[in-house]
Amino acid sequence: MRYSRTVSGIFLERPNRFIAYCEIDGVREKCHVKNTGRCRELLIPGVKVVLYVSDNPSRSTKYDLIAVWKGKRLVNIDSQAPNAVVKESFSKICPYDKLIPEYTFGESRFDFYAERDGKRIFAEVKGVTKELDDVVCFPDAPTERGLKHVRELTRLASEGEECYVVFVVQMGDVEYFVPDYPIHVEFGKALEEASRAGVKILAIDCEVTEDSMTLRNPVEVRLGTEYFPKIW
């Protein structure tokens, strides 16, 4: 996945979930934040950020905040990027013959539906931006929507369907993934139940540059509160 035009800036403040102010070429600019999560450990005044330059003249904000430098690591925070890179490289998840994004099945809507030799495949994608000492986790805020998705996949897996939860780690060179139990313990426990029911829980890191993000390597998934870093 590639952005057509990006610029560098300095993060100043984020008055609400959707808006941030950044300094670009010495000018204070109002920017759209493409992530409604907290991102508290990333969006710190003074950090260097990357912004996408919109080519839509009717927009109220010219810039989208898409990535943040955390030390020497560039973290993509665009919430639309994980689905985009999975769509480009779904074969890294599993082999398939047909792929349909945003698929409604019964009363549920899944990020991806695929088929392979007539077998149905359901997948949900979650973007991961929270990291400490090379350990990454999700969510960074309670997610009832995410909990609902995991429980729906658990039910389908128990009925014999092939199901995946894919955590796209929007950075590279991390050690392992663990659910953020202190933030939303029910989500973490639901993942454990899903795994026991046969849902495949995957994490994949990415190569992130200032104008692109690409799926790269599998990341070890550790389920259980004992794996959560105690210093968090």
TAHULIN-V417402 format. One record per helix or strand of 2 or more residues. SS is the DSSP state (H for helix, E for strand). FROM is the first residue (numbers start at 1). TO is the last residue. If there is no record, write none. Layout:
{{SS | FROM | TO} {SS | FROM | TO}}
This chain:
{{E | 6 | 13} {E | 19 | 24} {E | 27 | 33} {E | 48 | 53} {E | 63 | 70} {E | 73 | 76} {H | 81 | 88} {H | 90 | 92} {E | 98 | 105} {E | 108 | 116} {E | 119 | 128} {E | 130 | 132} {E | 135 | 138} {H | 144 | 158} {E | 162 | 169} {E | 176 | 179} {H | 185 | 197} {E | 200 | 209} {E | 212 | 221} {H | 225 | 227}}
